[in-house]
Amino acid sequence: MAGNLLKKSSGLMLLCSVSLLMIVMTGCQEAKLKTVIGIANKQCPLDMGEVGNITSIIYDGDNVVYTLNMNEEITNIKILKDNPESMKSSIKMMFQNPAADVKEMLKLMAKCNSGLHMIFVGNKSGEQAVCELTAEELKEVICRSSEKIAAKAEPKK
């Protein structure tokens, strides 16, 4: 009986150790995400050409939030607002073949179970359209992106 109790307590200790390790690792990843986002935000405003600029990039504890000031002569905020699924599809497509640094940030966001919010603000009207991608949707985008890269890397038969 003492041996059985010892096995159970060893199992419990192992479970507690693994749980603690997972919490610590998640905390480290979140700290890294906060640091990366802080560095990116210090570079704002980021010029996107005639389309507008990124005015801020923050991490609110659950989501990475981009705020974009859009040139309303090029981008109709009302159309974005009235077509949220189309806007979401466009953003997902944009992340299908991201630059290396963007891909790393997306992976880090996925590890932290973070979503993405993009707030498009009209430069004249101040009208806003918000696009939200959940952590699961971001993970799907990353997975599809990795599959495409793998498919390109496979030798042709």
C-alpha positions as CSV (number, residue, x, y, z in Angstrom):
1,M,0.0,0.0,0.0
2,A,2.8,2.4,0.8
3,G,4.4,1.7,-2.6
4,N,1.1,2.4,-4.3
5,L,0.8,5.7,-2.4
6,L,4.4,6.6,-3.4
7,K,3.6,5.9,-7.1
8,K,0.5,8.1,-6.9
9,S,2.4,10.9,-5.2
10,S,5.3,10.6,-7.8
11,G,2.7,10.9,-10.6
12,L,1.2,13.9,-8.9
13,M,4.6,15.5,-8.5
14,L,5.3,14.9,-12.2
15,L,2.0,16.3,-13.2
16,C,2.6,19.4,-11.1
17,S,6.1,19.8,-12.5
18,V,4.9,19.6,-16.1
19,S,2.0,22.0,-15.4
20,L,4.4,24.5,-13.7
21,L,6.8,24.2,-16.7
22,M,4.0,24.9,-19.1
23,I,2.9,28.0,-17.1
24,V,6.5,29.3,-17.0
25,M,7.1,28.6,-20.7
26,T,3.8,30.4,-21.6
27,G,4.8,33.3,-19.4
28,C,8.2,33.6,-21.2
29,Q,6.5,33.5,-24.6
30,E,4.0,36.2,-23.5
31,A,6.9,38.4,-22.2
32,K,8.6,37.9,-25.6
33,L,5.4,38.9,-27.4
34,K,5.0,42.0,-25.3
35,T,8.6,43.0,-26.0
36,V,8.3,42.4,-29.8
37,I,5.0,44.4,-29.9
38,G,6.6,47.2,-27.8
39,I,9.5,47.5,-30.2
40,A,7.1,47.5,-33.2
41,N,4.9,50.1,-31.6
42,K,7.9,52.4,-31.1
43,Q,8.4,52.5,-34.8
44,C,4.9,53.9,-35.4
45,P,3.7,55.6,-37.4
46,L,4.7,53.1,-40.1
47,D,4.1,54.4,-43.6
48,M,2.1,52.2,-45.9
49,G,2.4,54.5,-48.9
50,E,-0.7,56.2,-50.2
51,V,-3.0,53.8,-48.4
52,G,-2.2,55.3,-45.0
53,N,-0.1,54.3,-42.0
54,I,-0.1,52.1,-38.9
55,T,-0.5,54.4,-36.0
56,S,-0.1,51.9,-33.2
57,I,0.6,48.2,-32.4
58,I,-0.3,47.1,-28.9
59,Y,-0.8,43.8,-26.9
60,D,-3.9,44.1,-24.7
61,G,-3.3,40.8,-22.9
62,D,-5.5,38.8,-25.3
63,N,-5.0,40.3,-28.7
64,V,-2.4,42.1,-30.7
65,V,-4.2,45.3,-31.8
66,Y,-3.1,47.2,-34.9
67,T,-4.6,50.7,-35.5
68,L,-4.4,51.9,-39.0
69,N,-5.1,55.4,-40.3
70,M,-6.5,54.9,-43.8
71,N,-6.6,57.3,-46.7
72,E,-10.3,57.5,-47.5
73,E,-9.7,58.5,-51.1
74,I,-8.3,55.0,-51.6
75,T,-10.1,52.9,-48.9
76,N,-13.8,53.1,-48.2
77,I,-14.2,52.4,-44.5
78,K,-17.9,52.0,-44.8
79,I,-17.4,49.1,-47.3
80,L,-15.0,47.5,-44.9
81,K,-17.4,47.9,-42.0
82,D,-20.3,46.5,-44.1
83,N,-18.3,43.4,-45.3
84,P,-16.5,42.0,-42.2
85,E,-16.1,38.4,-43.7
86,S,-14.6,39.8,-46.9
87,M,-12.2,41.9,-44.8
88,K,-11.3,38.9,-42.7
89,S,-10.6,36.8,-45.8
90,S,-8.4,39.5,-47.3
91,I,-6.3,39.7,-44.1
92,K,-6.0,35.9,-44.0
93,M,-4.8,35.9,-47.6
94,M,-2.3,38.7,-46.8
95,F,-0.8,36.4,-44.1
96,Q,-0.5,33.4,-46.5
97,N,2.9,34.3,-47.6
98,P,4.3,36.7,-44.9
99,A,7.8,38.1,-44.6
100,A,10.0,36.1,-42.2
101,D,9.7,38.6,-39.3
102,V,5.9,38.7,-39.7
103,K,5.7,34.9,-39.8
104,E,7.7,34.7,-36.5
105,M,5.4,37.2,-34.9
106,L,2.4,35.2,-36.0
107,K,3.9,32.0,-34.6
108,L,4.6,33.8,-31.3
109,M,1.1,35.1,-31.2
110,A,-0.2,31.5,-31.8
111,K,2.0,30.2,-28.9
112,C,0.5,32.9,-26.6
113,N,-3.0,32.0,-27.8
114,S,-3.4,35.6,-28.9
115,G,-5.9,36.9,-31.5
116,L,-5.5,39.8,-33.9
117,H,-7.6,43.0,-34.1
118,M,-7.1,45.4,-36.9
119,I,-8.8,48.8,-36.4
120,F,-9.1,50.7,-39.7
121,V,-9.8,54.4,-39.1
122,G,-10.7,56.8,-41.8
123,N,-8.3,59.8,-42.0
124,K,-11.1,62.3,-42.6
125,S,-14.3,60.9,-41.1
126,G,-12.8,59.1,-38.2
127,E,-15.1,56.2,-39.0
128,Q,-13.8,52.8,-37.9
129,A,-14.0,49.2,-39.2
130,V,-12.7,46.5,-37.0
131,C,-11.5,43.1,-38.1
132,E,-10.9,40.4,-35.6
133,L,-9.1,37.1,-36.0
134,T,-9.3,34.6,-33.2
135,A,-6.2,32.7,-32.0
136,E,-7.6,29.6,-33.7
137,E,-8.0,31.5,-37.0
138,L,-4.4,32.7,-36.8
139,K,-3.2,29.2,-36.2
140,E,-5.1,28.0,-39.3
141,V,-3.5,30.8,-41.3
142,I,0.0,29.8,-40.1
143,C,-0.7,26.1,-40.8
144,R,-1.9,26.8,-44.3
145,S,1.2,29.1,-44.9
146,S,3.5,26.3,-43.7
147,E,1.8,23.8,-45.9
148,K,2.2,26.0,-49.0
149,I,5.9,26.5,-48.2
150,A,6.3,22.7,-47.8
151,A,4.5,22.0,-51.0
152,K,6.8,24.5,-52.9
153,A,9.9,22.9,-51.3
154,E,9.0,19.3,-52.4
155,P,10.9,18.1,-55.5
156,K,8.8,17.7,-58.6
157,K,8.3,14.1,-59.8
